[in-house]
Amino acid sequence: MAELSLGPLLRYVDWESGSTATVWVEASRPCTVEVRCADGASGSSPTFVVAGHHYALVVVEGLTPGTTTAYEVLLGDLRVWPPEGSRLPPSTITTPPVADGASAATDGHDVRISFGSCRWAASPGDGQDPVGPDALVTLAAHLAGDPAAERPDVLLLLGDQVYADETSEATRRRLAARRDLREPPGAEVADYEEYTCLYDESWRDPEVRWLLSTVPSCMIFDDHDVIDDWNTSAAWQKDIRGTPWWHERIVSGLMSYWVYQHLGNLSPAELAADPLYAAVTTSRDGTETLRRFAAETDADPALTRWSYQRVFGRVHVLMVDTRAARVLDEDRRAMLDDGEARWLLERALEDPGAYDHLLIGSSLPWLLPPLVHDAETWNAALCAGSRGGRWARLGEKLRRAADLEHWAAFPDSFGRFTELLRRVGSGPDAPATVCVLSGDVHHAYIAEPHWPAGTPGGAPEARVLQLTCSPVHNSVPRSIRLGFRFGWSGVGRRLGRLLTRHGRTEPSPVTWNRAGGPWFGNQLMTLTLRGRNSALTLVQAKSTPEGNQLVSVLERSLTEEQ
């Protein structure tokens, strides 16, 4: 008899028809997975197999627009969700209201988008969490305990959903039962089976499991989903490809990302048109097909696009791959390869009058504290040879040691991305806001760019912002706090200018100021969008005498009331 191993995760809800959704599950053995909703909507799918694990992504059809309906999951004839005796509310699917064949969700209705990154999911063994309460667990408990609480319409998880290179004590015990941890890669994950342990640990917590079954989610990887500073440079890539364990690690990382995260990002129409999805789900065992895909993608990242677009009424979200799509050759370094950059350009500019807000999910911040930005630009110039071979070798060592690999470390890409944001925010059909949503740097802040007078095309009419929020649950050492605070300071800015002069770098096309923060802690940001209005909140998970709670740190309007 099949059992529910993991899930369900409510992934995609169609905001155009308001009648379709997808639900992801993992089962213990082959079976047919059925989702039944209280309003009569339903869907079913046979499981597919990868590396001995059984999965299904069920397309639920017939949902009623503008409603919230409870659902249950069956494996064969056996109901397995919700669990018997659960103290948590029923899992539900909420659909947007639809009028005249188009989503009315932003016409008098709020769209709430919560986001964050960097969630190390290990539970404290003794009940005392050394890094503080988990913001996702705390959010789940808050929503489950207060039926009147406003729920996000979607969670954007911006990377480091799992940590392949920083395993918990519980996971290390599971790894040690399989192999000798004295051999590389040691206590890091080595293969697909070990990746399944990470996802199990991340998504099995009862509150988080309920939250992900009820609130749709969009995901994109960052480095720790594979390894710290993944694809920093060509030299880094050459070195790691020379290790005996790396090939299995990267292939398994991409395979597991495809199964656990990527599939749920796609609409039913995109799934139906995906030849890999068809091949894996219709074969008796999709393992070798998926392995071959992952190996080919690692060898030539341009073969695969992990980036994707989601539409929430008049709010458009572009989730961008800033890890696998990099070009690392030193003479043509780019954050995005040509195909990825073209996709982003076309999606952002194809119909600007169709949205009031453009949100670009980039796991890595576009705008950093000025000193950090200048240090990365300086380092990129050194590595490219601006001060000779000795400085280039030193630059490569610094790049790896100090994690100098954000947008600023790819100066040409930074310039092109900045110009794209200016173009999107300009003209008579410009949206009200253009926001880059990021994580990675273990603190939260708001940065606002300023285009100098004389910029070709002029400054944008839209409000353009960098919104950064991390971690959801991880440590924030005192050195990081001090370093980032100094990076925003006047002294830090002056030091940055000295570095750029030494590196003989080109000036940045924009300047920017810190419009909020920095804030440190386990936290989540939420954008509330209605028409052309936008408001931002930041909450942190805090331990109080009454238990773990979400504490409001910021509530701010980002637009003038319209």
N, C-alpha and C positions, 0 to 999 in steps of 0.2 A: 504494500500500500504506500503510495507516494505521500510525502510530508512536505510542508512548506519550509524550505531551508532559509530563505531570505526574501525580504519584501513583504507585501507589495509596495512598489514605488509608483506613485502617480507622476508621470513624466510630462506628457504633452496634453494640453487642452486647446482645441481649435477655437480661436477667437474670431474667425470669419463666419463659420456656421453655428457655433455654439452647441454643436450636437455630437462631437467626436472627441475622444481622449485615448491615451495609451497608458497601460499599466504593466510594469515590469515585475517578474517574479523569478525566483530560483527554486526548483523543486528537488527532492532527493532522488527521484528516478523518473523515467519517461512517463508522461501522462498527458491528458488534455486539460488545459487550464481554462476555466471559465470565470468571467466577471459578471455578476448579476447586480443590477441597480434597482433601488426601490421604485423608481419611476418606470420600470420596464425596459430600460436600455440594457444592452448586454453585448458580450463579445466572447469569443473563445479561440484558442490556438493550441496546437500540439507543441510540446517542448522540442527544442533542438539541443544538441549535445556538443560541448566543447571540453576537451580534456577530462571527460568523465563527469562533468557537471551539466545539469539540465536546466534550461532557461526558456522563458516565453515572454514575448512582448505582445500583449493582447490589445487589439484595437476595439474600443468600446464605441458602439454606434447607437443612435436613437436617443441621445440625451436631450433634455428639454432646455432650450436657451434661457438664461436668466434665472436658473434654479440651483439649489444645492440638494444633492441626493446621496443617500447612504448606499454603500455597495458591499458585497461580500465576494470572496474568492473561493472557488471550488477546484479541487484536483480530482478529476473524474467525477464521482458522485458525492465526494466527501467535502463538506465545508471546512476550510482550514483558516479562514479569516472572516471576521475578527476572531481572536482566540477565545476559547471558552473562559468565562469568568474574568474577562479583562475589565479593569477599572477605568480604562480610557474611553473617550467618546467613540461613536462609530466613525469609521473612515468614510469620507465623503468626496464627491466630485462637484465642484462649483463651476458653472458655465456662465459666460457673459451674456448680457441681454443683446439681442440682435434685432435690428429694424431694417426693413426693406433690403434684406440680403446683405447688409454690411454691419459690422460690429458697432454698437452704440456705446461701447464701454467707456469711451472718454468723452461722450456727449452728456455731461451731467452726472457721470459716474466716476468714482476714483479708480485709478489703477495703482496698486501698491506693489512695489518691487523691492524686496529685501536682498541684500548682497553682503558677501564677505568671503574670506579665504583662509587657508592655513588652519586646518582642524586636525590636531593630533588626538585621536579618538580614545586612547587607552584610558580605562577607568582606574582610579586610584585604588590600590589594593587594600589600604587601611582606612578608606573613607575620607582621608585628607588629601585633597588634590593640590599638589605643589604649585601648579600654574593657575589655580583659581577655577571657579565654576565655568563649565562649558556653555558658551552662549547659545549653541543650537539646542542643547538639552534644556536649558533654562527657558528658551523661547517655546519649546514644545510643551513644557510643564505649564507655562503661563497660558497658552492657548487652550490646552486640554482642561485646565482648571477654571477657565472663565469663558463660558459660551458666548458672552457679549463682546469679547475682545476682537479687535479687527485683525483678520488674518491676511497675510500677504497673498497676492494673486499668483506670485511666483517667487521662488528662491533662485538667485543666481549664485552658484558656487564657483568661485573664480580661481580654483587651483589648489593643489595640495589637499585633495580630498582624502588621500592616503599618503603615508610616508614609507616608501619602499626602503629608504636608507636609515630610518630611525625607528626601529621596532620596539614594541613594549616588552616588558618582562614576560607577559602571558604569551605573546606571539613568539618570543625567542624560545620558550619551552616547546612550542609546537614545531618550530624549525629544528630544534635539537633532537626531537624524536625521529626526524627524517634523515639527518645528515650531521657530519662533524662540523661544528661551528668554528673550529680552528682553521678550517680551510676556506679560502675565498669563495664567496663574498662575506663570509663570517655571519654575523647576526643580521645582515641585510637579506631581503628576499632574493631568491635565486631563480624561481620559475613560476609558471602559471599557478600551480597548486598553492604556492606560498602567497601569491597575490590574492587568492580567494580568502586566505586567512585575514588579510588586511581589510578587505571589504566587509567580511563578516564582523570583524571587530568594530568597524566604523558605523555600520548600519543596524546592528543587532540591539543596541540599547532600546528598551521598550518605548520611551518617549520619542526618541529620534525616529524609530521605526514607524510610530503612529504619525508623526509630523510629515515624514516623506510619503506616507500613504495618502495624505490629505492635501498637502500643498504641492503643486507642480514644481518641478525643478529643471533648471538648465545648468549644464556643467561644462567646464573646460579644464584641461590639465595645466599644471605648472611643473616646476622641476622635480619636486619631491615625489610626485606620482611615479617618477622613474628614478631620478638620482639628483642630488644637490647640484645646482648650476648646470643642469643638462644643456648641452650644446652651447657652452660658453665660447668656444673658439675652435678653429681647425686643429690647433695643436692639442687642445684638450681632447677632441674627438679622436685624433690619431692615437694618443696615449691610451685612452680607455678601450679603443677597439683592439689594442694589442694585448689586453688581458684575456685569460681563458674563460672567464665567466660572463663577460659583457654581452655577447651575442644572445645567450639565452635570456638574460635580464631584459634587454631592450625588446626582443620579440615578445616575451611574456607580458611586459608592461603595455605594449601596444595592443596585444590580443585582449588583455583584461580590460583595458580602457574602452575598446570597441564594444565589448559585451556589457560591462557594468555602467559605463557612462555615456558613450557616444550614441548608441542606438536610441536611447530615450530622448536625445536632443532633436530627433528627426520627426517630421510629420508623417502621417500614414501614407501620403502621396510620395514623399521622398523615400520611404521604406520600400514601397511597391516598385519604385524605379531603380532601386539599388541592386546591381547584379551580385555583389558580394553577399548581401543579406539573403537574396534568393538562394544562392549556392549553399550557404551555411545552413539555412533553415530547412532546406529540402533534402539534404544529404543524410545518410544514416549516421554519420559522424562528421561534424564540420571542422574538426581540429586541424587537420593538415591543410585544408583550404584557408583557414584563418591564419595559420602559421606562415604559409607561403605569402599571403598578403602582408603580414607584419614585417617579414624579412625584406620583401621588395620595397615596402614603404620606408624602412630604415635606410636601405641602400640608396633610394631616390625619393626623398620626401615630396617632391613635386607631383608624384603619382596620386597622392591622396589629399583631400581637403578636409581638415577637421573643423574649420570655421563654419559657422552657420548663422542663419537669420531667423528671428522670431518676431511676430507681429502681435501686439496687444492693443487692438483698436488703432488709435492714432499715436501710439508709442511703438517705435521700431527699435529692436535690439539686434546688434551685430556682435556676435561672440567670435573673437579673433584668436587664432592659434599663434602665439608668439614664442613657441618652443620648437616644435618639429619643423616649422616652415622656414627656418633661418637659412641664410646663405653664409657659410663660414669662411670661405676663401678670403684671405686678408686683403686682397686687392679689389674685392667687390662685396664686402660684408653687407648684409642686409637683414633686418629683423624679419621681413617677409620676402619670400621668393617672388619672381615676376608674376606668376599666376595668382598667388595669394593676394599680392598688392593690387592686381587688376580686379580681382573679385571684390575686395573691400571698396575700391574706388567706384566700381559700377553699382554696388548695392547702396552705397551712401548717397550717390548722386542721381540714381535712376528716376526718382519721382519725389522730389523734396516737398511738393505740396501735399503729399499723402500722409504726412505725419507732423505732429506738433512738438515731439521730443525724439531725439536720436540718442540712444545709449549705446556706447561701444564698450563691450567687455574685453579688457586686456588684462591678463593676469599680472602683467608688469606695469607699473605706473609710467605714464607718459611724462608727467612733470614730477620731479623729485625735489627734495631740499636743494637749493642752488649749489651748495658746496659739493654735494654728492653728484649732481648733474655735471658740474665742471670737472670733477675728478674723473668721471667716466669718459667724458669727451677728451680730456687730456690723455688718459690712458689709451684710448683708441688711437689717438694720433701717434703716441709713442710706439704702440704695437705695429702700426703701419709704417714705421721707420722715419718719422719726422725728425728725430734727433739721433739717428744712426742705429747700428746693430746692437750695441751694448744696451742702449736704452730700450730697444725693442724687446730684448730678452728679459730685462727687468720688468718691463710693462706686462709681459705675459705672466710672470710670477705674481705680480700685484693683481692682475685681473682675476686670477683664480683665487688668491688668498682673500681678497676683499669683496668678492661677488660683484665685480664691476661689469654687469652684463644686462642692463636695462636698455630702454630706448635710447638713452643718451650715449650708450656704448656703440650705437650704430648711427653715427651722425647723419648720414645721407637719409636713412629711413626716418629719423626724427624730423628732419626738414620736410620730407614728403608728407609725412603724417600730419605735421603742423599745418601745411598748406591745404591738405584735404579738409581738415577741420574748419579752416577759414572759409573755404569754398562752400562747404555744407551750410555754414552759418550765415551766408551772405545772400542778398538778393530778395526780391519781393515775396518769394515763397519760403523764406528761411524759417526754420522751426523756432520755437521759443527758447529751447535749450539744446545744447549739444554737450553731453557729459561722457567722459572717459571713466569707467568704473574699474578699479584695480584693487589688488591686495599685495601679497608677497612680503612687504617690508615691516610687518609686525608693529604697525601703528596706524592711526587714522588721521587724515587731514583733508582739508579742502584747499586747492590751489587754483588761482584764477590768472589766466594769461592776458598779456597786453601786447597788441601789435603796434610797432612804432609808426609814427607819422611817415607817410610816403610809402607804406607797404603797397606793392602792386595789387590792385583790386580793392584796397581799403580794408579796414578792420571789419569783422563780422557783426551783423546786427543781432544775432542770437547770443545768448549768454553761454559761453564756453567754460567748462569747469573740469578739473581733475578731482574726482572723488575717490579716495583711497581708504579701504577699511580692512584691517587684519590685526591680529589673528582672531579666528572664531574660538580657538582653544589651543594655546601654545604659550611658551615662555617668552618673556620680553626682558632680557637681561638689562641690568642697569647701564652697561656700556652702550647698548643700542639706544636707550632713552637719551643718554647724554650726547651720543654722537649725532642723532637726528636733530635734537634741539640745537646743537651747535651748528649743524648744517643750515638751519634757517636763520641764524644770527647774522648781524652785520659783519662781525669779524669773519665768520665763515664765508660770507659772500666775497669779501676782499681776498681771502686766501684762495678761493676758487678762481678769481680773476688772474691771480698770479700763476696758477697752474695752467690756465688756458694760454697765457702769453708764452710760458715755457714750451708748451706743446705746439705752438704756432697754429692754433685751431681757428676755424671760422667762427664769427660771432653767431649766437643763437638768433633765429628769426623772431623770437618772442622773448619778452621778460615775463616774470610772474611773481605774484605775492602770495603769501599764506593767508587765506581768507578764513581759516578755522583750524584749530588744533595746534600742535600735535596732541592726540589723545592715545593713551596706552592702556591696554587691558583686553579682555576677551569680549568682542563687540560685533555688532551688526549695524549696518546703515539701512535705512528704508527711504525710498523715494515715493511720495504720494503725488500722483499726476491727475489733474482734472482739466480738460480743455488745454489751454496754454499756460495754466498755472502749475507750479512745481514747488513742493516742500520737501525738506530733508530732515530726518531724525536720526540720531545716533543713540543706541542703547548699549550698556555694558552689563555683563553678568556679575553680580556682586553677592558675596556671602553675608547674610544678615542674621540676627537672632531668630527671625521668622523663617529662615531658610534661604535658598538661593533665589534671587530676584533680578529682574531686568530693571536697571536704573537709567532714566533718561538723562543724557549728557548734553544733547543738542536738539533743539527744535527751531528750524529756520526756513523761511520762505526764500526760494531761489529766484522768484519772478515777482514783478509787480502784479497785483491782483487785476485780472482781466475778465 
